[in-house]
Amino acid sequence: MLEATDLVKDFGGLRAVNRVSFKVAEGTITGLIGPNGAGKTTLFNMLAGALRPTSGRIAFQGHRIDGRPPHAIFHTGLVRTFQIPRPFAEMTVLENVMLVPLDQRGERFWNNWVRRGAVRSEERATRERARATLAFLGLERLAGEYAKNLSGGQQKLLEIARALMAEPRLILLDEPGAGVNPTLLGTIMDKIQEIHARGVSFLIIEHNMDLIAALCDPVLVMAQGGLLMEGPPDAVRRDPRVLEAYLGGAPA
């Protein structure tokens, strides 16, 4: 579904990602782990189009996407979330979710005069789908709340809601468990599994090894800009190279 081949990203004299190759198979929840500075976020930024690779290639569903802008990659069904959520703070939760669907008629200002009925009909349908998405994620009661007032965990759920409104094929989740209390973390994990059951694949950056072990197979391990290994979570947790690079040299 997603294939990276010999990806390199240099920042001046610093090589942040060094000839990384991997595949994400359709129907999987793939994990991506590694110590701070391993190059995980830089890799995500290249996959999502926020950074252009220095060299190498990225293909999604058989089509090359490296070097394309983020909005064009978004249109292909490859959607990302952020470690630090980025909602429109002064808009409501519902408005944040309703903004996502592509090519809404109301975005063309003349349609609001010459095709008012069609605009209103589409907006009603979008509102209903947005409310259903919020209800699925347990955010329906917060639909009228400003996004800036949500807790960190609630903003993570809002990120997922916005991703779902794009009807994605693959979601890149950047540390969905970071800064989230245990109750909401359990909710996020449950929802990832439910979304996956609907046919959506995932690539997840995460430091929480319990989350990785519970959700992900296979797991990719990065260290010092390169891909250290790939395998099932149990094998990864026990690999001496991972223990040294990521887990401090002691069994988890």
N, C-alpha and C positions, 0 to 999 in steps of 0.2 A: 504493500500500500504506500509506504514511504521508504525511500531509499536514499541514503547519503553515501557518496563515494569520494574518498580522499579529501575530505573537507579540511581546509586550512584557513585560519584567520590570523593575520598579523596586525598589530598596532605598533607602527614604527619598528623598533627592534625587538618587540615582545611578540612571541608566538603564543596566542591564547588557546588556539585549537590546532592540533598537529596531525594531519592526515587521518582523520576519523572516518571510518566506514561502518555502516550498520543498516539493518532493515527493520521496519516495523510491519509485522504481518497484520492483515485485516482480521478483526475480531479479537485482538489481544489488548490487554492492559500491560504495556511495557513500562518498566521503571528505569529511571536514570539517576544514579547516585554517584557520589564522589565528594571528597573534602572541599572546603571553601577554596576557591581559586582554581578548581580543576578544569574550568571551561564550560560548565554545564549551561549557564545562562547565555554565554556567547553563542553556544551551539543552538540553543532555542531561538535566539534572535536571528540567526541565519536561516533557520527553518521557516520562521514566520515572516521573513523579508525585511526585518528591521535593520539587519546588517547584510552587506554584500560579501560573500566569501572571497578571500584572496585568491583561492583556487579550489577546484573540486566541483562537484555537481550534486544537485538535489532533485529527485523526481518524486512526484506525488500522483498516484494512480496512473503511472506510465507517462506522465508529461513533465518535462523539465520546468522547475520553478525557481531555481537559483537566480538571483539578480532581479526578480520581479518585485514590484512594490507590495507592501503589506495588504493593501486593499484588494489587489488582484489575486493574491494567494488566498485571502479570506473568501473570495468569490468561488474558489475551487472546492470549498468545504473543509479546508484546513484552518482551524480556529485556535487561538491561544488565550490563556488567562495569564494574570501577572501575580508575582509573589506579593507585591504591594498592590492591592486592588486600585483600579483607576475609574471609579464611577464618576458621572457628572454630579458633583457634590450638591449643587443647588437645585437639582431636579429630583422628583420623587422616584421611589423605587420602580413604580409602574412605568413612569416616563422613560427611565433608563432602559427598561426592557423593550418598550414599544419602539424605541429608536432603531433597533437592530435590523429588522427585516430589510432586505435590499429592494431598491427601485420602487419605493412606495409612491403612489400617484401624487400624494400631497406634497412631495418634495419638489414638484414642478409647479411653480407658483400660479401659472395660468390655469392649471387644472382646478384650482380652488374657485375659479370663476366659471369656467366653461364645462367642468365635469364634477360639479359639487356632489351629486348623488353618488357617483362612483367613488369619490374620495371618502365620503362619509361611510359608505358601505365597507370599504377596505379598512378604514380606521376602526370600525366596530369589530371586524373580524380579527384585526391585530390585537385589539384590546382584550378580546375574549381569549385569544391564544396566550397573550402575556399573563393574564390572570390565572389561566390554567397552569402555566409554567411556574409561576410564583407559588401556587397552591401545592404543586408537586414537590417543591423545595422547602415548603413550610414557611414561606415569606408572605403569604397572602394578607395576613393581618397588618403587614408593614407596607402595603402597596402605596399608601398615601404619605408615607414618611419620607423626609428628605434623606437622600443616600448618605449624606455626611453624618447623620445621626445613628447609623447602624454600627454595631460592634464589629470587631475585626472578622469574627467568624461569619456573621451575617453578610458582610461585604464579600467574603469568599463565595458564599452561596449565590449572591447577586451576580458575581462574575460568571458562575456556572450557568445561571439563568440566562444571562445575555448570550453566552456561547450557544445554548440550546436554541435560542430564537433564530440563530443563523442556519439551523438545520445542518449541523456539521457531520462529516464522515469521520474526522479524526480531531480530537481535542488535545492540545498541548497544555497540560496543567503545570504551572510553576509553583511548587511548594504549597499545595492546598491545605496542608496541616500546620503551616507556620503561624505561630501566635494565636492558635485556636484552642479554646477550652475543650476538655475531654468530651463533654456532652455533644457539642457541635461537631467535633472531629468525628465522632461516631456517626452523626447524621450525614456528614460529607462523604464518608466512606460508603455508607449504605446507598447514597444517591449515585455515586460513581458506579457501583455495581448495577443499580437499576437502569441507569443510562446505557451502560455497556450491554445489558440484556436486550435493549432496544436496537442494537446493531451499531452502536457508536464505538469506535476504537479510541484508545488513549495512549499518550506518552507522558509520563509523570516524572518531574523532578521532585525529589523529596529527601529530607534528612531523617525523617521518622522511619526507622527500620521496621517497626511493627506494622505501620501502614503499608510499606513496600512488601513485606512478607505476606500480609493478608490479601493484597490486591493484585500484585504484579507477577507476571511470568511471561516472558523472560525479564531479567534485570541486566541493564548495561552499567558498567562501572567505568568512570573516567578518573584519571589522575594525571596531573601535570600536563593537561591539554590533550592527552591521548586516551584512546580506548584501552582500558586495562584488561577487561574480560567481559564475557556475556554468558549468562546461564540462568538456571532456576534459582529462586531466592535462597533455598537451603544451601546449595553449592556455593553461591556467592558469599554468604555469611561465614563459610568455613574456609574459604580460599586464603592461603597465607598472604598472598599479595594484597588482597582486600583488607585483611586484618592489619597489615602494616600501613597501608596507605590511608585507610578510611576509619577503621575501628580501633586504632591505637595499639594494635598488636595483641589484643586479648580477645578470646572468643566472646561473641555477643550472647 
